Amino acid sequence: MLYYLFQYLDEQFNLPGAGLFQYITFRASMAAVLSLLIVAIFGRKIIDYLQKQQIGEVIRDLGLEGQMQKKGTPTMGGIIIIIAILIPTLLFTRLTNVYIVLLIITLLFAGFIGFVDDYIKVFKKDKEGLKGRFKIIGQIVLGLIVGVTLYVNDNVVVRQFDKSKGNNVVELLQKGYYQDVKSTITTIPFFKFNEFDYHDLVFFLDREWTWVIYIPFVIFIITAVSNGANITDGLDGLAAGTSAIIGVVLAVFAYVSGNAIFSNYLNVMFIPYTGELAIFATVFVGACIGFLWYNSYPAQVFMGDTGSLTLGALIATLAIMVRKEVMIPILCGIFLVENLSVVIQVAYFKYTKKKYGEGRRIFLMSPLHHHFQKKQIHEVKIVTRFWIVGIMLAIFCLVSLKIR
């Protein structure tokens, strides 16, 4: 909203400083600061309200050190994150941008699924929350909305320059020596010729049938990453800190992909209109870091599924939009390992029970962070080490911009 206001003031009255709102870096900085301020100012009030309404975490006794001390800690704190993302996004981004509209829908849709899950746990006293099948159906619907929109919207394109006219992309842009191509091309990291088209997977079909593979893949990514963030949210600050690290990488990818000069220099795909995603990503990071003020050990509030499902869905959607979804196993390596630890534990337990008549376990407990808790490692050290691994994975992803 502010973008349009200051654009009008700049054009009509030549207001000093109004032109700053044309710059993505300025709006991203201001939006991130506002996100932090929203959490700092309103976070405490929301937590107090949650406590007053007795919206406390339902704790299952798993025999973990310090676990029962968290009983009654306010949950549904993801509402704070949602507000801290939504308001700066509405104020500082271009709301006609299809990517921003889709991210706002993702934010509210995933937040609603998580809210319903938390509501059932807290108010209905059902520890299982929303039935798994309904949660998955909701995530599939969200993935369908994202996938179909990205597939059919005319503004979701890749811009290709006519390099036979020169190498100066600014001049090529000004003279119109480019073509916006509607395609399902994505990026394969660390390869010299790193563009891959989903149509290659269904080469035996006409190109208009590419949706057969593209849309289900989008649904799978959003569902997997959303659930991965949900599973990771088991220790104070773990999901929020990990998500913030991932958000920084996505902000860089968005800015580079949406900037003709940087994308040309780094020889990466130029995706028009994705520069706005850098603003959203920095707001995302600001909200996560701000939430850590209250969620770091000992947590004063838990994000609940309201927050974790939302963070995962936003990360997946952002990665798909900047066409870095193939990098998710590395970028979201913490989420992946946490997910796999559960899958491996359950599969091995069922296999050994069928074979030996008694279920056996690979980990002391799953997800993986609980395994380390069982080894008597303090949760602060576990969270810090997971963050360190997350930072290493983030750096590894960033160097993919140059190393091929």
C-alpha positions in Angstrom: 0.0 0.0 0.0 2.8 2.4 0.9 4.5 1.6 -2.4 1.5 3.0 -4.4 1.1 5.9 -2.0 4.7 7.1 -2.3 4.7 6.4 -6.1 1.7 8.8 -6.4 3.4 11.4 -4.2 6.6 11.1 -6.2 4.8 11.5 -9.5 2.3 14.2 -8.6 4.2 16.3 -6.1 7.9 15.2 -6.5 8.0 14.6 -2.7 11.6 14.3 -1.5 12.5 10.8 -0.5 9.3 9.3 -2.0 11.4 7.7 -4.8 13.1 5.5 -2.2 10.1 3.2 -2.3 11.0 2.2 -5.9 14.0 0.4 -4.5 13.5 -3.2 -3.4 16.4 -3.0 -0.9 14.9 0.0 0.9 11.5 -1.6 1.1 12.9 -4.9 2.2 14.9 -3.3 5.0 12.0 -1.2 6.3 9.6 -4.2 6.1 12.0 -6.4 8.1 12.4 -3.7 10.8 8.6 -3.3 11.0 8.2 -7.1 11.3 10.6 -7.1 14.2 8.9 -4.2 15.9 5.5 -5.8 15.5 6.7 -8.9 17.3 8.5 -6.9 20.0 5.5 -4.6 20.6 2.5 -6.9 20.2 4.1 -10.2 21.0 4.0 -9.7 24.7 0.4 -8.6 24.6 -0.6 -11.6 22.5 1.2 -14.0 24.9 -0.5 -12.4 27.9 -3.9 -12.9 26.1 -3.1 -16.5 25.4 -2.2 -17.1 29.0 -5.4 -15.3 30.2 -7.5 -17.6 27.9 -5.6 -20.6 29.3 -4.4 -21.6 25.8 -1.5 -23.7 27.0 0.5 -26.5 25.4 -0.8 -30.0 26.0 2.3 -32.1 27.0 2.6 -35.8 26.5 5.0 -37.3 29.0 7.8 -38.8 26.9 10.3 -39.0 29.7 12.4 -36.2 28.4 14.3 -33.9 30.7 12.6 -30.6 31.5 9.6 -31.6 29.4 6.8 -31.4 32.0 8.1 -28.0 33.1 6.8 -26.7 29.7 3.2 -27.7 30.5 0.8 -24.8 30.3 3.2 -22.6 28.2 1.0 -20.6 25.8 0.7 -22.1 22.3 -0.7 -20.8 19.1 2.1 -18.3 19.0 2.2 -18.7 15.3 -0.5 -16.0 15.2 2.3 -13.6 16.1 4.4 -14.7 13.2 1.4 -14.5 10.8 0.6 -10.9 11.9 4.3 -9.9 11.7 4.5 -11.2 8.1 1.1 -10.1 6.9 1.2 -6.4 7.9 4.6 -5.5 6.4 3.8 -7.4 3.3 0.6 -5.4 2.8 2.4 -2.2 3.4 5.7 -2.6 1.5 5.1 -4.9 -1.4 3.4 -4.5 -4.7 0.0 -6.1 -4.1 -0.6 -6.6 -7.9 2.3 -9.0 -8.1 1.0 -12.5 -8.6 3.8 -14.0 -6.4 2.9 -11.8 -3.5 -0.8 -12.5 -3.8 -0.1 -16.3 -3.8 2.2 -16.0 -0.8 -0.5 -14.1 1.2 -3.0 -16.9 0.3 -0.4 -19.5 1.4 0.2 -17.6 4.7 -3.5 -17.5 5.6 -4.5 -20.9 4.3 -1.6 -22.8 6.0 -2.1 -20.7 9.1 -5.8 -21.7 9.2 -5.0 -25.4 8.9 -2.5 -25.0 11.8 -5.0 -22.9 13.8 -7.7 -25.6 13.5 -5.2 -28.2 14.6 -4.1 -26.2 17.7 -7.7 -25.3 18.5 -8.8 -29.0 18.6 -5.8 -29.8 20.8 -6.3 -27.0 23.3 -10.1 -26.5 23.5 -11.3 -30.0 22.6 -8.6 -31.6 24.8 -7.7 -33.9 21.9 -3.9 -34.5 21.9 -4.0 -35.7 18.3 -5.5 -32.5 17.0 -6.8 -32.3 13.5 -7.0 -35.8 11.9 -4.0 -36.5 9.8 -6.0 -37.1 6.6 -7.8 -33.7 6.9 -4.5 -32.0 7.5 -3.0 -33.7 4.3 -6.2 -32.8 2.3 -5.8 -29.2 3.3 -2.1 -29.2 2.3 -3.0 -30.8 -1.0 -5.6 -28.1 -1.7 -3.1 -25.5 -0.9 -0.5 -27.1 -3.2 -3.1 -27.3 -5.9 -3.9 -23.6 -5.6 -0.1 -22.8 -5.8 0.6 -25.2 -8.6 -2.3 -24.3 -10.9 -1.7 -20.6 -10.4 2.0 -20.8 -11.2 1.3 -23.1 -14.2 -1.4 -21.0 -15.9 -0.7 -17.3 -14.8 0.7 -15.3 -17.7 2.9 -13.3 -15.4 4.8 -16.4 -14.2 7.5 -16.4 -16.9 11.2 -16.6 -17.6 12.8 -13.7 -19.5 15.3 -14.7 -22.2 17.5 -12.0 -23.8 18.6 -11.9 -27.4 22.4 -11.9 -26.8 23.0 -11.5 -30.5 22.1 -7.9 -30.0 24.8 -7.4 -27.3 25.6 -8.4 -23.7 24.4 -5.3 -21.9 21.2 -6.5 -20.4 20.1 -2.9 -19.4 20.2 -1.9 -23.1 18.6 -5.1 -24.1 15.7 -4.4 -21.7 15.4 -0.8 -22.9 15.3 -1.7 -26.5 13.0 -4.7 -26.0 15.4 -7.4 -27.2 14.0 -10.1 -25.0 11.2 -12.6 -24.8 9.1 -13.7 -21.9 8.7 -17.4 -22.1 6.0 -19.4 -20.3 7.8 -22.5 -19.2 8.2 -25.0 -16.4 12.0 -24.7 -16.3 13.7 -25.1 -13.0 17.3 -25.0 -11.7 19.5 -28.0 -11.0 22.3 -26.8 -8.6 26.1 -27.3 -9.2 25.7 -28.2 -12.9 27.1 -26.1 -15.7 24.0 -26.5 -17.9 21.7 -26.3 -14.9 18.2 -25.7 -16.4 15.7 -28.6 -16.4 12.2 -28.6 -17.8 9.5 -30.7 -16.1 8.3 -31.5 -19.6 11.3 -33.7 -20.1 9.8 -36.1 -17.5 6.7 -36.5 -19.7 8.4 -36.1 -23.1 6.0 -38.7 -24.6 3.1 -36.2 -24.1 2.5 -32.8 -25.7 3.8 -29.8 -23.8 0.3 -28.7 -22.6 0.2 -31.9 -20.5 3.3 -30.9 -18.5 0.9 -30.1 -15.6 0.5 -33.9 -15.1 3.9 -33.9 -13.5 4.4 -30.3 -12.4 1.3 -29.7 -10.3 1.6 -33.0 -8.3 5.3 -32.2 -7.7 4.4 -28.8 -6.3 1.7 -30.4 -4.0 4.3 -33.0 -2.8 6.9 -30.3 -2.0 4.5 -28.1 -0.1 3.1 -31.0 1.9 6.6 -32.4 2.7 8.2 -29.2 3.7 5.2 -28.1 5.7 5.2 -31.3 7.7 8.9 -31.2 8.0 8.8 -27.9 9.7 6.0 -29.2 11.9 8.0 -32.1 13.1 11.1 -30.0 13.6 9.1 -27.7 16.0 9.9 -29.8 19.1 12.5 -27.7 21.0 12.6 -24.1 22.0 13.7 -22.0 19.1 14.6 -24.9 16.8 11.9 -24.4 14.0 12.0 -20.5 14.2 15.8 -20.3 14.0 16.1 -22.9 11.3 13.4 -21.2 9.2 15.1 -17.8 9.6 18.4 -19.2 8.2 16.5 -20.7 5.2 14.7 -17.4 4.7 17.9 -15.5 4.3 19.0 -17.8 1.5 15.6 -17.5 -0.2 15.8 -13.7 0.0 19.2 -13.8 -1.8 17.9 -16.1 -4.5 14.8 -14.0 -5.0 16.8 -10.8 -5.3 19.3 -12.3 -7.7 16.7 -14.0 -9.8 14.6 -10.8 -10.1 17.5 -8.5 -11.0 18.6 -8.5 -14.6 22.2 -7.4 -13.9 22.9 -9.8 -11.1 21.2 -12.8 -12.8 23.2 -12.1 -16.0 26.5 -11.8 -14.1 25.9 -15.0 -12.2 24.4 -16.7 -15.3 21.2 -17.7 -13.5 17.6 -17.6 -14.6 16.1 -14.1 -14.8 12.5 -14.4 -13.5 10.7 -11.1 -13.8 8.7 -9.7 -10.9 10.4 -12.0 -8.3 12.3 -9.1 -6.8 9.3 -8.5 -4.6 9.8 -11.9 -3.1 13.0 -10.6 -1.6 10.9 -8.2 0.5 8.6 -11.0 1.6 11.5 -13.2 2.4 13.2 -10.5 4.6 9.9 -10.0 6.4 9.7 -13.8 6.9 13.2 -13.7 8.4 12.3 -10.7 10.6 9.2 -12.4 12.0 11.2 -15.6 12.8 14.0 -13.7 14.5 11.5 -11.6 16.4 9.7 -14.7 17.5 12.9 -16.1 18.9 12.8 -13.3 21.5 10.0 -15.1 23.2 10.6 -18.7 21.9 14.2 -19.1 22.8 15.0 -21.3 25.8 13.1 -21.2 28.1 10.2 -20.5 25.8 7.5 -18.1 26.9 5.4 -19.2 24.0 5.2 -22.0 21.4 4.3 -21.4 17.8 2.2 -24.5 17.6 1.0 -25.9 14.3 -0.3 -22.4 13.5 3.3 -21.3 13.1 5.2 -24.4 12.0 2.8 -25.5 9.2 2.8 -21.9 7.9 6.6 -21.5 8.0 7.0 -24.8 6.1 4.4 -23.9 3.5 5.9 -20.5 2.9 9.4 -21.9 2.5 8.3 -24.4 0.0 6.2 -21.9 -2.0 9.1 -19.4 -2.1 11.6 -22.0 -3.3 9.2 -23.1 -6.1 8.7 -19.5 -7.1 12.4 -18.8 -7.5 12.8 -22.2 -9.2 15.1 -23.6 -6.6 12.8 -26.4 -5.4 15.3 -29.1 -6.4 17.7 -27.5 -3.8 15.1 -28.1 -1.0 16.7 -31.3 0.3 19.9 -29.3 1.0 18.4 -26.0 1.9 15.8 -27.7 4.3 18.2 -30.4 5.3 17.2 -30.1 8.9 13.6 -30.6 8.1 14.5 -33.6 5.8 16.5 -35.4 8.4 13.9 -34.8 11.1 11.3 -36.2 8.7 13.4 -39.2 7.7 14.2 -40.1 11.3 10.5 -40.5 11.9 9.9 -42.5 8.7 13.0 -44.8 9.4 12.0 -45.3 13.0 8.4 -46.3 12.2 9.4 -48.5 9.2 12.1 -50.3 11.2 9.9 -50.8 14.2 7.1 -52.4 12.0 9.6 -54.5 10.1 11.3 -55.9 13.2 7.9 -56.5 14.9 6.8 -58.6 11.9 10.0 -60.5 11.7 11.0 -61.0 15.3 7.7 -60.5 17.0 9.1 -57.5 18.9 9.5 -54.0 17.6 13.0 -52.5 17.7 14.2 -49.0 17.3 17.2 -47.3 15.5 16.9 -44.0 17.4 16.3 -43.7 21.1 13.3 -41.6 20.1 12.2 -39.8 17.0 12.2 -37.1 15.7 16.0 -36.8 15.8 16.1 -34.0 18.2 14.5 -36.2 20.9 17.1 -38.8 20.2 19.8 -36.4 21.4 17.7 -35.4 24.3 17.5 -39.0 25.4 21.3 -39.0 25.3 21.2 -36.3 28.0 22.3 -33.4 25.8 20.8 -30.2 26.9 18.2 -28.8 24.4 20.0 -25.5 24.1 23.1 -27.3 22.8 21.0 -29.4 20.5 19.2 -26.4 19.0 22.5 -24.5 18.6 24.2 -27.4 16.8 21.2 -27.8 14.5 21.4 -24.1 13.7 25.1 -24.5 12.9 24.3 -27.3 10.5 21.6 -25.2 9.0 24.0 -22.3 8.4 26.5 -24.7 6.8 23.8 -26.0 4.5 22.7 -22.4 3.7 26.2 -21.4 2.7 26.4 -24.6 0.6 23.3 -23.5 -1.3 24.5 -19.9 -1.8 27.8 -21.1 -3.4 25.7 -22.9 -6.0 25.2 -19.5 -7.6 28.8 -19.5 -8.7 30.1 -23.1 -8.5 29.0 -25.4 -11.3 
